[in-house]
Amino acid sequence: MSIARRYSELVLVLLTCLVLGCAPEAPPADEPAATAEPMASAGSPGDHVSFFVLGKSWNFTQTADGVLNLIDMGFFAEIFKLAGGEVADARMQLTAPGSEPILFDREGDGGAVLFGHDGNRHQTVEAVDAELPNGDYAFSFSTPGGDIDNFVVTIAGADGQTDLPPAPVISLEQNGSTVASTAVEPGVDTRVSWTPFDTGRADPNGIADDLIFVMMDDCHGKRAFHSGRPLATPNPLEPEKPSESLLTFADNEITMPGSSIKPGTRYTLKVEHARLLDTDKRQGVVGMTTFAVTTFLELQATGDAGPNACPPRDD
């Protein structure tokens, strides 16, 4: 091929590239193509916090024969961290003019939960509302993955009122038969059931349906059972891993393993119904508000506790 012809072909290729663009040459069939490096994630607050909640609740005791008695009522505010999560400078504040921030300055569950001021304990809904008015509350906190700034959730029922759900009545069963709370057999699976959560519903936002929690502590204050938390939040019994179970308004029973009840030990069993009022999600963090109710039932296991005997009751 003559030099002039080769020159002409080269000029033609260059002109074509200038007009139409040229793709890079494909690698040989036996040579793998280069792959782009994945972009590093900058992280988000949702890597540290699962959800926060502001709620109003009332508490009842249940006698051995199933009678409910009001203990008290009040408000609570909590931030639930993921395993290894870090949170700082957490606060919430009513958006109305002149309101003061409420700080989250206490930890629980080995640091997995941050608590805001719980408020006082009251005997009437009106007193609770006077201390914590219904309305819009802005939550703010910092994490290594970024900040949540003025995440607003609303706590209020129909027409702005506080409408707490009715208390559940708890029933116990072992070996297929009803068992008295005063004579629970240790080492035997215990089926816990409760009256239906009739005011519960599915979440129209698709974030979290109305929730039920079943918890039991022994007389030494040690957590013996927990039914699980929503949104992959660690169960207090396994703080390093996401909850594998949770209960919603559609559930009406759960079985506690026999290993959770020791001989001669006194326990406090709690069943909570939480009706969610507002749910939202920002930067991987869920915010929610709730009206809730908890029934407390004392359980006494048969047998001898030996050196692990319960301390005398305060009452």
Backbone hydrogen bonds in HBPLUS format (Angstrom, degrees):
<---DONOR---> <-ACCEPTOR-->    atom                        ^
c    i                          cat <-CA-CA->   ^        H-A-AA   ^      H-
h    n   atom  resd res      DA  || num        DHA   H-A  angle D-A-AA Bond
n    s   type  num  typ     dist DA aas  dist angle  dist       angle   num
A0006-ARG N   A0002-SER O   3.06 MM   4  6.38 165.8  2.08 156.2 159.7     1
A0007-TYR N   A0003-ILE O   2.95 MM   4  6.12 156.2  2.01 149.0 155.5     2
A0008-SER N   A0004-ALA O   2.98 MM   4  6.23 153.8  2.05 142.8 149.7     3
A0009-GLU N   A0005-ARG O   2.96 MM   4  6.32 158.0  2.01 153.3 158.5     4
A0010-LEU N   A0006-ARG O   3.08 MM   4  6.29 157.3  2.13 147.8 153.6     5
A0011-VAL N   A0007-TYR O   3.02 MM   4  6.28 159.5  2.07 151.6 156.6     6
A0012-LEU N   A0008-SER O   3.03 MM   4  6.27 155.2  2.09 145.7 152.6     7
A0013-VAL N   A0009-GLU O   3.04 MM   4  6.33 153.7  2.11 148.5 154.8     8
A0014-LEU N   A0010-LEU O   3.04 MM   4  6.29 162.8  2.07 151.0 155.4     9
A0015-LEU N   A0011-VAL O   2.97 MM   4  6.19 159.9  2.02 151.2 156.5    10
A0016-THR N   A0012-LEU O   3.03 MM   4  6.23 153.9  2.10 143.7 150.8    11
A0017-CYS N   A0013-VAL O   3.03 MM   4  6.31 155.8  2.09 150.5 156.3    12
A0018-LEU N   A0014-LEU O   3.04 MM   4  6.29 154.8  2.11 147.2 154.0    13
A0019-VAL N   A0015-LEU O   3.11 MM   4  6.34 150.7  2.20 146.1 153.1    14
A0020-LEU N   A0016-THR O   2.80 MM   4  5.79 170.6  1.80 158.6 161.0    15
A0021-GLY N   A0017-CYS O   2.74 MM   4  4.34 134.8  1.95 115.1 126.2    16
A0031-GLU N   A0028-PRO O   2.96 MM   3  5.28 164.4  1.99 117.3 120.3    17
A0047-ASP N   A0044-SER O   2.97 MM   3  5.58 167.4  1.98 119.9 123.9    18
A0048-HIS N   A0045-PRO O   2.92 MM   3  5.49 163.2  1.95 118.6 124.0    19
A0049-VAL N   A0045-PRO O   2.97 MM   4  6.15 154.6  2.04 155.6 163.8    20
A0046-GLY N   A0283-GLN O   2.99 MM 237  5.92 127.7  2.27 165.5 161.3    21
A0082-LEU N   A0048-HIS O   2.91 MM  34  5.33 164.5  1.93 126.7 130.9    22
A0050-SER N   A0080-PHE O   2.91 MM  30  5.77 155.2  1.97 152.4 160.7    23
A0286-VAL N   A0050-SER O   3.20 MM 236  6.46 173.8  2.20 142.9 144.8    24
A0080-PHE N   A0051-PHE O   2.81 MM  29  5.49 172.9  1.82 173.7 175.7    25
A0052-PHE N   A0286-VAL O   2.97 MM 234  6.55 145.0  2.09 155.5 166.7    26
A0288-MET N   A0052-PHE O   3.04 MM 236  6.36 141.9  2.19 145.8 157.5    27
A0053-VAL N   A0078-GLU O   2.86 MM  25  5.42 157.2  1.91 156.3 162.4    28
A0078-GLU N   A0053-VAL O   2.94 MM  25  5.42 159.1  1.99 154.4 161.3    29
A0054-LEU N   A0288-MET O   3.12 MM 234  6.66 146.1  2.24 143.2 152.7    30
A0290-THR N   A0054-LEU O   2.98 MM 236  6.43 143.5  2.12 145.8 151.7    31
A0055-GLY N   A0076-PHE O   2.90 MM  21  5.35 170.3  1.91 155.6 157.3    32
A0076-PHE N   A0055-GLY O   2.86 MM  21  5.35 152.4  1.94 147.8 150.8    33
A0056-LYS N   A0290-THR O   3.09 MM 234  6.56 148.2  2.19 150.2 158.3    34
A0292-ALA N   A0056-LYS O   2.87 MM 236  6.26 162.1  1.91 154.9 160.5    35
A0057-SER N   A0074-GLY O   2.90 MM  17  5.74 163.1  1.93 160.8 165.9    36
A0074-GLY N   A0057-SER O   2.96 MM  17  5.74 154.6  2.03 160.8 168.5    37
A0058-TRP N   A0292-ALA O   3.24 MM 234  6.77 141.6  2.40 136.6 143.6    38
A0294-THR N   A0058-TRP O   3.11 MM 236  6.61 152.7  2.19 152.8 160.2    39
A0059-ASN N   A0072-ASP O   2.88 MM  13  5.60 164.6  1.91 168.4 168.9    40
A0071-ILE N   A0059-ASN O   2.74 MM  12  5.41 172.4  1.75 150.9 148.2    41
A0060-PHE N   A0294-THR O   2.88 MM 234  6.27 157.1  1.93 162.3 168.1    42
A0296-PHE N   A0060-PHE O   2.74 MM 236  6.08 156.5  1.79 154.5 162.7    43
A0061-THR N   A0069-ASN O   2.88 MM   8  5.30 156.8  1.93 152.5 155.6    44
A0069-ASN N   A0061-THR O   2.91 MM   8  5.30 150.8  1.99 149.1 156.3    45
A0062-GLN N   A0296-PHE O   2.81 MM 234  5.98 144.4  1.93 169.8 162.9    46
A0063-THR N   A0067-VAL O   2.86 MM   4  5.20 159.3  1.91 144.7 150.4    47
A0066-GLY N   A0063-THR O   2.95 MM   3  5.21 161.0  1.99 118.2 118.1    48
A0073-MET N   A0122-HIS O   2.90 MM  49  5.16 131.0  2.15 135.8 145.3    49
A0122-HIS N   A0073-MET O   2.80 MM  49  5.16 162.8  1.82 152.5 157.7    50
A0116-GLY N   A0077-ALA O   2.88 MM  39  5.11 171.9  1.88 145.1 145.0    51
A0079-ILE N   A0114-LEU O   2.87 MM  35  5.01 151.8  1.95 144.2 151.5    52
A0114-LEU N   A0079-ILE O   2.87 MM  35  5.01 163.8  1.90 147.6 153.0    53
A0081-LYS N   A0112-ALA O   2.91 MM  31  5.30 171.9  1.91 166.5 166.7    54
A0085-GLY N   A0082-LEU O   2.83 MM   3  5.08 159.2  1.87 137.1 135.4    55
A0088-ALA N   A0142-SER O   2.91 MM  54  5.12 151.1  1.99 144.4 149.5    56
A0142-SER N   A0088-ALA O   2.85 MM  54  5.12 172.9  1.86 159.8 159.6    57
A0104-PHE N   A0090-ALA O   3.11 MM  14  5.38 164.8  2.13 135.1 132.3    58
A0091-ARG N   A0140-SER O   2.95 MM  49  5.56 149.5  2.04 161.8 168.6    59
A0140-SER N   A0091-ARG O   2.97 MM  49  5.56 161.9  2.00 161.7 162.4    60
A0092-MET N   A0102-ILE O   2.92 MM  10  5.28 148.2  2.02 142.3 152.7    61
A0102-ILE N   A0092-MET O   2.72 MM  10  5.28 165.2  1.74 162.6 167.9    62
A0093-GLN N   A0138-ALA O   2.99 MM  45  5.33 137.7  2.17 132.4 145.4    63
A0138-ALA N   A0093-GLN O   2.88 MM  45  5.33 165.4  1.90 149.3 146.5    64
A0095-THR N   A0136-ASP O   2.97 MM  41  5.83 163.0  2.00 154.9 155.3    65
A0099-SER N   A0096-ALA O   3.42 MM   3  6.08 154.9  2.48 141.0 139.7    66
A0115-PHE N   A0106-ARG O   2.74 MM   9  5.13 165.6  1.76 146.2 150.5    67
A0108-GLY N   A0113-VAL O   2.86 MM   5  5.11 141.7  2.01 146.2 151.6    68
A0111-GLY N   A0108-GLY O   2.96 MM   3  5.19 128.6  2.23 104.6 118.6    69
A0113-VAL N   A0108-GLY O   3.18 MM   5  5.11 158.6  2.23 142.4 139.5    70
A0112-ALA N   A0109-ASP O   3.25 MM   3  5.31 161.0  2.29 103.0 108.7    71
A0128-VAL N   A0124-THR O   3.34 MM   4  6.73 153.7  2.41 142.9 149.5    72
A0129-ASP N   A0125-VAL O   2.90 MM   4  6.18 165.2  1.92 159.1 162.7    73
A0130-ALA N   A0126-GLU O   2.99 MM   4  6.16 142.5  2.13 139.1 149.2    74
A0131-GLU N   A0127-ALA O   3.19 MM   4  6.46 146.6  2.31 140.7 148.3    75
A0131-GLU N   A0128-VAL O   3.10 MM   3  5.27 122.8  2.44  97.8 111.8    76
A0132-LEU N   A0128-VAL O   2.87 MM   4  6.11 164.9  1.89 158.8 163.5    77
A0135-GLY N   A0155-ILE O   3.01 MM  20  5.52 142.4  2.15 141.0 150.1    78
A0155-ILE N   A0135-GLY O   2.96 MM  20  5.52 164.1  1.98 159.3 158.6    79
A0137-TYR N   A0153-VAL O   2.86 MM  16  5.54 169.5  1.87 163.7 166.2    80
A0153-VAL N   A0137-TYR O   2.97 MM  16  5.54 155.9  2.03 150.3 154.0    81
A0139-PHE N   A0151-PHE O   2.86 MM  12  4.97 164.6  1.89 127.4 131.4    82
A0151-PHE N   A0139-PHE O   2.87 MM  12  4.97 167.8  1.89 149.2 146.3    83
A0141-PHE N   A0148-ILE O   2.92 MM   7  5.31 150.1  2.01 139.5 146.9    84
A0148-ILE N   A0141-PHE O   2.84 MM   7  5.31 169.4  1.85 164.8 168.4    85
A0143-THR N   A0146-GLY O   2.98 MM   3  5.25 133.9  2.20 128.6 142.5    86
A0146-GLY N   A0143-THR O   3.05 MM   3  5.25 168.0  2.06 113.7 116.6    87
A0157-GLY N   A0161-GLN O   2.65 MM   4  4.90 139.7  1.81 146.4 159.3    88
A0160-GLY N   A0157-GLY O   2.99 MM   3  5.11 141.5  2.14 136.0 128.4    89
A0161-GLN N   A0158-ALA O   3.11 MM   3  5.73 171.1  2.12 120.4 123.2    90
A0195-THR N   A0169-VAL O   3.16 MM  26  5.49 135.6  2.37 133.6 146.4    91
A0171-SER N   A0193-SER O   2.87 MM  22  5.22 160.0  1.91 144.2 144.9    92
A0193-SER N   A0171-SER O   3.04 MM  22  5.22 167.8  2.05 145.8 148.8    93
A0179-VAL N   A0172-LEU O   3.14 MM   7  5.61 159.1  2.18 122.4 125.5    94
A0173-GLU N   A0191-ARG O   2.96 MM  18  5.00 134.2  2.18 140.5 149.9    95
A0191-ARG N   A0173-GLU O   2.81 MM  18  5.00 163.9  1.84 160.3 158.9    96
A0174-GLN N   A0177-SER O   2.88 MM   3  5.51 151.5  1.97 164.6 160.4    97
A0177-SER N   A0174-GLN O   3.00 MM   3  5.51 167.6  2.02 119.6 123.7    98
A0183-ALA N   A0180-ALA O   3.12 MM   3  5.48 168.5  2.13 113.5 116.8    99
A0300-GLN N   A0181-SER O   2.85 MM 119  6.28 153.9  1.91 163.3 167.9   100
A0184-VAL N   A0300-GLN O   2.93 MM 116  5.98 159.8  1.97 149.5 151.3   101
A0302-THR N   A0184-VAL O   2.93 MM 118  6.01 151.9  2.01 152.8 156.0   102
A0187-GLY N   A0261-ILE O   3.18 MM  74  5.83 146.1  2.30 139.4 145.8   103
A0190-THR N   A0256-MET O   2.92 MM  66  5.17 162.6  1.95 151.3 156.7   104
A0256-MET N   A0190-THR O   2.81 MM  66  5.17 162.2  1.84 155.2 151.1   105
A0192-VAL N   A0254-ILE O   2.78 MM  62  5.40 173.8  1.78 170.7 169.1   106
A0254-ILE N   A0192-VAL O   2.86 MM  62  5.40 144.1  1.99 149.3 160.7   107
A0194-TRP N   A0252-ASN O   3.29 MM  58  5.65 146.9  2.40 137.1 138.9   108
A0200-GLY N   A0197-PHE O   3.08 MM   3  5.47 161.6  2.12 113.3 118.6   109
A0210-ASP N   A0201-ARG O   3.14 MM   9  5.79 176.6  2.14 172.5 172.0   110
A0206-GLY N   A0203-ASP O   2.94 MM   3  5.18 159.8  1.99 110.5 117.3   111
A0249-PHE N   A0210-ASP O   2.90 MM  39  5.47 136.4  2.10 144.2 140.9   112
A0211-LEU N   A0274-ALA O   3.00 MM  63  5.10 136.2  2.20 149.7 150.9   113
A0274-ALA N   A0211-LEU O   2.82 MM  63  5.10 171.9  1.83 159.8 157.7   114
A0212-ILE N   A0247-LEU O   3.12 MM  35  5.10 161.4  2.16 120.1 117.7   115
A0213-PHE N   A0272-GLU O   2.98 MM  59  5.06 154.1  2.05 136.8 144.6   116
A0272-GLU N   A0213-PHE O   2.82 MM  59  5.06 165.5  1.84 151.9 156.9   117
A0227-SER N   A0214-VAL O   2.92 MM  13  5.23 140.7  2.08 151.9 161.7   118
A0215-MET N   A0270-LYS O   2.91 MM  55  5.14 161.3  1.94 147.6 153.9   119
A0270-LYS N   A0215-MET O   2.74 MM  55  5.14 163.0  1.77 163.9 163.4   120
A0216-MET N   A0225-PHE O   2.96 MM   9  5.00 151.0  2.04 142.2 137.1   121
A0224-ALA N   A0216-MET O   2.72 MM   8  5.48 161.7  1.75 149.8 155.5   122
A0225-PHE N   A0216-MET O   3.16 MM   9  5.00 146.6  2.28 141.8 139.0   123
A0217-ASP N   A0268-THR O   3.10 MM  51  5.40 154.9  2.17 141.5 145.4   124
A0268-THR N   A0217-ASP O   2.87 MM  51  5.40 158.0  1.92 157.5 164.6   125
A0218-ASP N   A0222-LYS O   2.85 MM   4  5.43 161.7  1.88 150.1 153.8   126
A0221-GLY N   A0218-ASP O   2.94 MM   3  5.44 162.6  1.97 121.0 123.8   127
A0219-CYS N   A0266-ARG O   2.90 MM  47  5.41 118.3  2.29 171.4 163.0   128
A0233-THR N   A0230-PRO O   3.10 MM   3  5.88 159.9  2.14 121.7 127.5   129
A0243-SER N   A0233-THR O   3.21 MM  10  5.76 139.6  2.38 108.2 115.1   130
A0238-GLU N   A0235-ASN O   2.82 MM   3  5.25 148.0  1.92 117.2 127.1   131
A0241-LYS N   A0238-GLU O   3.22 MM   3  5.99 168.0  2.23 130.0 129.9   132
A0251-ASP N   A0248-THR O   2.92 MM   3  5.67 168.0  1.94 126.7 130.7   133
A0260-SER N   A0257-PRO O   2.97 MM   3  5.75 167.8  1.98 124.4 128.5   134
A0261-ILE N   A0258-GLY O   3.21 MM   3  5.84 169.7  2.23 119.5 122.5   135
A0264-GLY N   A0302-THR O   2.95 MM  38  5.01 159.8  1.99 112.3 115.4   136
A0301-ALA N   A0265-THR O   2.97 MM  36  5.34 169.3  1.98 148.8 152.1   137
A0267-TYR N   A0299-LEU O   2.76 MM  32  4.93 165.0  1.78 147.1 150.9   138
A0299-LEU N   A0267-TYR O   2.83 MM  32  4.93 164.7  1.85 135.4 140.7   139
A0269-LEU N   A0297-LEU O   2.83 MM  28  5.12 170.0  1.84 157.1 154.1   140
A0297-LEU N   A0269-LEU O   2.80 MM  28  5.12 162.9  1.83 154.3 159.3   141
A0271-VAL N   A0295-THR O   3.09 MM  24  5.42 155.3  2.15 147.3 154.9   142
A0295-THR N   A0271-VAL O   2.99 MM  24  5.42 161.6  2.02 146.4 149.6   143
A0273-HIS N   A0293-VAL O   2.89 MM  20  5.45 155.7  1.95 158.5 166.1   144
A0293-VAL N   A0273-HIS O   2.97 MM  20  5.45 146.2  2.09 146.7 157.3   145
A0275-ARG N   A0291-PHE O   2.91 MM  16  5.37 158.0  1.96 159.4 155.8   146
A0291-PHE N   A0275-ARG O   3.03 MM  16  5.37 156.6  2.09 151.1 155.7   147
A0277-LEU N   A0289-THR O   2.87 MM  12  5.43 163.2  1.90 131.7 137.5   148
A0289-THR N   A0278-ASP O   3.04 MM  11  5.34 138.2  2.23 142.4 149.5   149
A0280-ASP N   A0287-GLY O   2.97 MM   7  5.32 143.6  2.11 152.3 157.8   150
A0287-GLY N   A0280-ASP O   2.86 MM   7  5.32 160.2  1.90 144.2 150.8   151
A0282-ARG N   A0285-VAL O   2.89 MM   3  5.33 157.2  1.94 153.9 156.3   152
A0285-VAL N   A0282-ARG O   2.83 MM   3  5.33 168.6  1.84 125.3 128.3   153
A0308-ASN N   A0305-ALA O   3.18 MM   3  5.31 151.7  2.26 131.1 126.7   154
A0309-ALA N   A0306-GLY O   3.26 MM   3  5.76 134.8  2.48 124.9 123.2   155
